[in-house]
Amino acid sequence: MANKLLAALNVSQKTTDLVFGNFSYLLFLGFLGIVYIANAHFAEKNVRDIQHIQKEIKELKWEYTSIKSETMYKSMQSQMDESLEPVGLDLENKGPKVIEIK
């Protein structure tokens, strides 16, 4: 039956022996190919993760800068005066108090 198959495919016995003689080498090359492809996919996944994290860090820096500038603006003397007016405190015309210790 094998001879009929070989005759149908027109493959000589020498070629068949060469292929099966180096079959373990061909399996090794196939394994290396699979490892190479898997490594490439793993590396691309890591690159995508790094880019996502960098984007998130950039957004968090923007948020931090925005909150920091808003806090600095609200802590100015004029803004403090405006925020204390509804409570009934008026610090606008009063300067800092000097405490003298004798």
C-alpha positions in Angstrom: 0.0 0.0 0.0 2.9 2.4 0.8 4.4 1.6 -2.6 1.1 2.5 -4.3 1.0 5.8 -2.4 4.6 6.5 -3.3 4.0 5.7 -6.9 0.9 7.9 -6.9 2.8 10.8 -5.5 5.9 10.0 -7.7 8.2 10.2 -4.7 11.3 8.1 -4.7 12.5 5.9 -1.8 15.6 8.0 -1.4 13.6 11.2 -0.8 11.3 9.4 1.6 14.3 8.1 3.6 15.8 11.6 3.7 12.6 13.2 5.1 11.9 10.5 7.7 15.6 10.4 8.6 15.5 14.1 9.5 12.0 14.1 11.0 13.3 14.9 14.5 15.1 17.9 13.0 12.0 19.1 11.2 10.0 18.8 14.4 12.6 20.8 16.3 12.4 23.5 13.6 8.6 23.5 13.9 8.8 23.9 17.7 11.3 26.8 17.3 8.8 28.4 14.9 6.0 28.1 17.3 8.1 29.5 20.2 9.2 32.4 17.9 5.5 33.3 17.1 4.4 33.0 20.7 7.3 35.2 21.8 6.3 37.9 19.2 2.7 37.8 20.5 3.8 38.1 24.1 6.1 41.1 23.2 3.3 42.9 21.4 0.9 42.3 24.3 3.5 43.8 26.7 4.0 46.8 24.4 0.2 47.4 24.3 0.0 47.2 28.1 2.9 49.7 28.5 1.2 52.1 26.1 -2.0 51.8 28.0 -0.3 52.5 31.3 1.6 55.4 29.9 -1.6 56.9 28.7 -3.2 56.4 32.1 -0.2 58.1 33.8 -0.4 61.0 31.5 -4.1 61.5 32.3 -3.4 61.2 36.0 -0.7 63.9 35.7 -3.1 66.2 34.0 -5.7 65.6 36.7 -3.0 66.2 39.4 -1.9 69.5 37.8 -5.5 70.6 37.4 -6.3 69.9 41.1 -3.1 71.5 42.2 -3.7 74.7 40.3 -7.3 74.9 41.5 -6.2 74.4 45.1 -3.5 77.1 44.7 -6.2 79.5 43.3 -8.7 78.8 46.0 -6.1 79.3 48.8 -5.3 82.9 47.6 -6.2 85.6 50.1 -8.8 87.2 47.8 -10.5 83.8 47.2 -10.5 83.1 50.9 -12.2 86.4 51.5 -14.9 85.6 48.9 -15.5 82.2 50.4 -15.8 83.6 53.9 -18.3 86.4 53.1 -21.4 84.2 53.2 -20.5 83.1 56.7 -20.2 86.7 57.8 -16.5 87.1 58.1 -14.9 90.1 56.5 -11.2 90.0 56.4 -10.8 92.4 53.4 -9.8 95.6 55.3 -8.0 94.0 58.1 -4.3 93.4 57.8 -2.3 90.8 59.6 -2.3 91.0 63.4 1.0 91.4 65.2 1.4 89.6 68.5 4.0 91.2 70.8 5.4 89.2 73.6 7.0 91.2 76.5 
